[in-house]
Amino acid sequence: MIQAFSCRTIPNKLVLRLQKRCLSSLPATMKAAVIRETGDAHALKVESDFPTPKLNPGQVIVKNEFAGINFIDTYHRKGLYPRDVPFVGGQEGGGTVAAVSEEAAAEGIKVGDRVAYSVLGTYSQYTAVPSEKILPVPEGVGMDVATSCIVQGLTAHYLTSTCHADLIKENEWMLIHGVGGGTCQWAAQMAKIRGYKVIGTCSKGKMDIAKKLGCDDLIVLDEVEGTSYEDYESVNIVERVMEVTDGIGCKAVVDGIGKSTVDISIAALARRGIFISFGNASGAVPAFPVLRLIAKSAYATRPKLLDYITNREELLMRSNEIFGWLMDGKLNVSVDKIFPLKEAAEGHLYLEAGKSKGKVLYKIE
């Protein structure tokens, strides 16, 4: 059994004494959605006797209430981003602190604290989390919303604030693909908060959601027959972008779609604009010669979240700004669908079918 304690006083000399007063225990095993062989959504198997993680120095154990479902989880499951098997899926969670190491207790983290975090292995009842990855959830922010903030919210934050390398300024145009979905709903709103003019793309089936985001122009696309995905050939997006921007193009293009939109994204750039490719929803972007960028002296980047939260200071800067916007009513988070953990495969199938109109979560009990 794992021993857990609550420390209400910071000084290290009190920790051991408080441990003895505040002991509780966690079960030796737990429910978890596990991948033992990579493959389709049914490779996710819910096991009821997976070992509960051990509490190591500098860590806390979080009892998860929600886990976020993200496209990167499907890449891990399929083996596109290789990981050693077996592994517990997910990398976004929220819940309450159930166990605290001496080091974490000395930082003021207590059993019962409401927290959210991003580490690998969140499709489970319990997750071991380094204390520096823990984000306190403010009162007034629901745990479902807080969990939604972590991967998608932090990703949208760096996409619109940092990784464009200041190549876009206030009142310049940003094209964001797929604003009817999860991450780019956040990105469209954050781009407007930062003063950019935003062109969004979405499917007809997600137009009701996309219209609420404040985009300056919305390009509505047909859906690929038999799916919920946008048909990026149904509208001449580049022509529309040039019309809206008076022939200038966009100083930044945020593209999580991938294979279906790479040509559109590069063609829609303004001179010295930046193509930000952060996802593979339609398939990975094929390799292309850098000489393609010479027409407009363009830039291209393929970022990932971990490189934009490299230390606790940066993580807190981003999360504090996001939670602040939420509490001020500047951000509207759409939680689209919540699956019980026992329906792990169904959650991935729903996301991969392009059906989501916001955040998709697992409820963990």
Salt bridges, closest charged atoms under 4 A:
GLU47 OE2 - ARG36 NE 2.74
GLU92 OE1 - LYS359 NZ 2.57
ASP113 OD1 - LYS110 NZ 3.17
ASP208 OD1 - LYS357 NZ 3.79
ASP216 OD2 - LYS192 NZ 2.83
ASP217 OD1 - ARG240 NH2 2.62
ASP222 OD1 - LYS204 NZ 2.70
GLU243 OE2 - ARG240 NH1 2.97
ASP263 OD1 - ARG292 NH1 3.11
ASP307 OD2 - LYS304 NZ 2.71
GLU314 OE2 - ARG318 NH2 3.24
GLU321 OE1 - HIS157 NE2 2.68
GLU321 OE1 - ARG194 NH2 3.09
GLU352 OE1 - ARG77 NH1 3.04
GLU352 OE2 - LYS78 NZ 3.67
